[in-house]
């Protein structure tokens, strides 16, 4: 009996211990679950913080890169601006120097091929000190020889009969004085043309005449002789090709008075070196561009245009007018009543 009682007590103790031991296992599992969830949350937070830190680092890196680019662009702009400013200043200086040099330079045209530097110096040195003299419009004897070498060595084409030159004075007033030599005969059949090279020099269109259909082999003196009857000639200019030196078929004549222009226009279609030349007035292109085309048209045409525009505008709003129908002049027929109906009405 005692053994049985002891065994029963042991079994009850074992059961009670098992019952008592079960709850701590469940609590441990719950604690583990809670810990795992907390760890997950912590890991998620840590990951989010790491991502935020990475994004901030990337933003900072990009901002630094942008700032570096802006700084480099600003530096390059400053460098470019400084360079452009320097180049602009240099260009302005060059322009001013060129303009001053042009004012001191004199163009001498229609010179003979045999003309030398000494001849020009002896002609222009009385007006002031000369800085330099250079010849232009030379046609070399060979294609392989440049114009500069041909001018130095005097290897000129045999068909070439004239050259041009530029005389540079040390002072501007001397260049203006040298214009007095315009039209002087430096050699037999060679009347030189002296003019300034500055852009400010304005050409008098009222005293000029345009010549067309000229011979390609024509000389300035031939034109001068043809028009010397009209009046005193200031200068003759035949436009020529730079390479060959031949004329392009047109030129200009500048007279001293406007009356000579009227006489020169009468020589239109006159024969010069086997060609019927064309003589016209010279028109200023600047004024022609500024003045509209309607100003040259007569008033009648302008009035007609205005009327047409008004009619078009009225038609666009009113529309087409319908033509009324013609009324017939025939008399209307009276309606005849049959006899049977007439009797009934009675």
Secondary structure, 3 states (H helix, E strand, C coil): CHHHHHHHHHHHHHHHHHHHHHHHHHHHHHHHHHHHHHHHHHHHHHHHHHHHHHHHHHHHHHHHHHHHHHHHHHHHHHHHHHHHHHHHHHHHHHHHHHHHHHHCEEEEEEEECCCCHHHHHHHHHHHCCEEEEEEECCCECCCCCCHHHHHHHCCECCCCCEEEEEEEECCHHHHHHHHHHCCCEEECCEECEEEECCCCCCCCCCCEEEEECCCCCCCHHHHHHHHCCCCCEEEEEEEECCCCCCEEEEEEEEECCCHHHHHHHCCCCCEECCEECEEEECCCHHHHHHCCHHHHCCHHHHHHHHHHHHHHHHHHHHCCCCCCCCCCCCCCCCCCCCHHHHHHHC
